[in-house]
Amino acid sequence: MQDHFILRSIISGLAVLLTSKIVPGFEIRGFFTAVLTAIVIAVMTFLLWWILVFLTLPLTVITLGLFLFVVNAIILKITAAVMPGFELRSWFSAIAGAIVLSILNVMLNYILI
């Protein structure tokens, strides 16, 4: 169980690091910071995602689920506010980062696990 958590954290950290190389304004200090950021994103998602989804449900339904990327961007912005070494320069960076990070996480988890 613990090995699985460590492996997923490293893979998610790699996805965060790759996202910082692809998306302008999505900045991360280094790999260790990326792994810690991935863990904080997971905790913020666990604590806040369902509340945000419930509050934005009408918009999510109207946009056929695309508004969930904005919800993920909000989670990223909150994480950037509490995590030193992780910075999002704009809302565009947060939304683009949420999209790219989601895609990279799925791809890396599929390939490596």
C-alpha positions in Angstrom: 0.0 0.0 0.0 2.7 2.5 1.0 4.8 1.5 -2.1 1.8 2.2 -4.3 1.4 5.7 -2.7 5.0 6.5 -3.2 5.0 5.3 -6.8 1.9 7.3 -7.6 3.3 10.4 -5.9 6.5 10.2 -7.9 4.5 9.7 -11.2 2.2 12.6 -10.3 5.3 14.7 -9.5 6.7 13.9 -12.9 3.4 15.0 -14.5 3.6 18.3 -12.5 7.2 18.8 -13.6 6.3 18.0 -17.3 3.3 20.4 -17.1 5.6 23.2 -15.9 7.7 22.6 -19.1 4.7 22.7 -21.4 2.4 25.4 -19.9 3.7 29.0 -19.7 3.1 30.5 -16.3 3.0 27.1 -14.6 6.2 27.2 -12.6 7.7 24.6 -10.3 11.1 24.9 -8.6 12.3 21.3 -9.0 11.5 17.6 -8.9 11.2 17.3 -5.1 8.9 20.4 -5.0 6.9 18.8 -7.9 6.4 15.6 -5.8 5.4 17.6 -2.7 3.1 19.7 -4.9 1.5 16.5 -6.3 0.8 15.3 -2.8 -0.7 18.7 -1.7 -2.9 18.7 -4.9 -4.1 15.2 -3.9 -5.0 16.4 -0.4 -6.7 19.6 -1.7 -8.6 17.5 -4.2 -9.7 15.1 -1.4 -10.8 17.9 0.8 -12.4 20.4 -1.6 -13.2 18.8 -5.0 -16.7 17.5 -4.1 -17.7 20.7 -2.4 -16.6 22.7 -5.5 -18.3 20.3 -7.9 -21.6 20.5 -5.9 -21.4 24.3 -5.9 -20.8 24.5 -9.6 -23.0 21.6 -10.7 -25.3 23.8 -12.9 -22.4 25.1 -14.8 -20.8 21.7 -15.1 -24.1 20.3 -16.5 -24.5 23.2 -19.0 -20.9 22.8 -20.3 -21.2 19.0 -20.4 -18.5 18.5 -17.8 -15.9 20.9 -19.3 -16.3 23.2 -16.3 -14.6 20.5 -14.2 -11.3 21.8 -15.7 -12.1 25.1 -14.0 -12.7 23.3 -10.7 -9.3 21.6 -11.1 -7.8 25.0 -11.9 -9.2 26.4 -8.6 -7.6 23.4 -6.8 -4.3 24.3 -8.5 -4.6 28.0 -7.6 -5.3 27.1 -3.9 -2.3 24.7 -3.9 -0.1 27.4 -5.4 -1.1 29.8 -2.7 0.0 27.4 0.1 2.9 25.6 -1.6 6.2 27.4 -1.8 8.1 26.7 -5.0 4.9 26.4 -7.1 3.5 29.4 -8.9 0.7 30.0 -11.3 1.0 33.4 -13.0 -2.6 33.6 -14.4 -5.9 31.8 -14.6 -5.1 30.8 -18.1 -2.0 29.0 -16.7 -4.2 27.3 -14.1 -6.8 26.1 -16.6 -4.3 25.1 -19.2 -2.2 23.4 -16.5 -5.3 21.5 -15.2 -6.0 20.2 -18.7 -2.3 19.2 -19.4 -1.8 17.8 -15.9 -4.9 15.6 -16.3 -3.8 14.3 -19.6 -0.2 13.6 -18.5 -1.4 11.9 -15.3 -3.6 9.5 -17.2 -0.9 8.8 -19.8 2.0 8.3 -17.2 -0.1 6.1 -15.0 -1.2 4.0 -17.9 2.4 3.6 -19.2 4.2 3.2 -15.9 1.7 1.3 -13.7 
